Amino acid sequence: MNDIIDLTNITQIIEGKSGILAAILVIVGSLRLTLKPLFTVLNTYVNSTPTKVDNDFLEKVENSKILKTIFYVLDLVASVKIVPKTAPEIKEDEK
């Protein structure tokens, strides 16, 4: 029974008088749930296509100053790390 009371107290603290903390948590969670999978799928699709034109275009877009600024602000404010780390390239002599 004490666990239910503790959970109720935590939700009341998060909601507060105006509910601003709950709204912030919902926004951050929504950004993480939508943007990370979206960019992962986009990168996977671009890397799986046989043409290199889309790879070059995506690289150009990801390296643009505007998008880097947006990614930085999202990471700073909402802890959303969008650009996935790419696997290191395998050299021909290592195969």
N, C-alpha and C positions, 0 to 999 in steps of 0.2 A: 504493500500500500504506500510506503514511503517513496518508492520509485515513481509512482504516478504523480505524487505531489511535487517531487523534485522536477519532473519533466514539465509539469504545469507552470512551475515557477520560472523555469528557463524560458519557456515560450512567452510568458508575460514580460520577462525582462527584454527579450528580443523585440517584441511588439512595441513596448514602451507606450508613451502617451500618444505619440503621433504615428508610430509605425514606420519611422524612417529607416531604422536598422533592418527591419524585415524587408522593406522595399529594396534597399541596397543589396541585401543577400539574394533576393530574387533576380535582380538585374545581373549581378555577377554570375550567378548560376546559369541564367539563360544564355549569357554571352559564351560561357565555357561550353555549354551543351550544344550550341549551334555552330560556333566559329571553328573550334578545333576539329570536329569531324568533317566539316565542310572543306577546310583547307587540306586535310589529310586525303579525302577522296579526290579533290582536284589535283593534288600532286601525284597521287597514284595513277589517276587516269592519264595525265600528261606523260608520265614516265612509261606507261604501257603502250602508248601509241608508237607506231613505227617511224613517224616523221619527227624530225628534230626542230621543225619550225615552231611548234607549240611549246617545246621545252625552252627554246630561246626567248619566246614571248613571255612565258611565265617567269623566267629568270629576270628578264628586263623589268617586269612589273614588280616582282618581289624586291628587286634592288633599287626601286625608285625611292626618292627621298620622302615623298608624301606617304607612301605605304609604310616605310620604315618608321616614320613619325607616328602614324596611327598604331602600328604594332607596339611601339615603345609606350605610348600612352595607355593602351589596353593592358599591357603587361604591368605597368606601374600602378594603375588604378584598380584593375580587376584581376590581376594575376593570371591573365590569359596569354599563354605562350602559343602563338599561332604557327610560326614557321617550324616545321619538324626538322629534326637533325637528319641529314642525309648520311647514308652509309658510305664509308670510305671506298674509293675506287680501287679495284684490284688490278695490279700491274700484270702485264703479260707474262713476265718471268715467274710470278707467284702462282699461276694457274696450274 
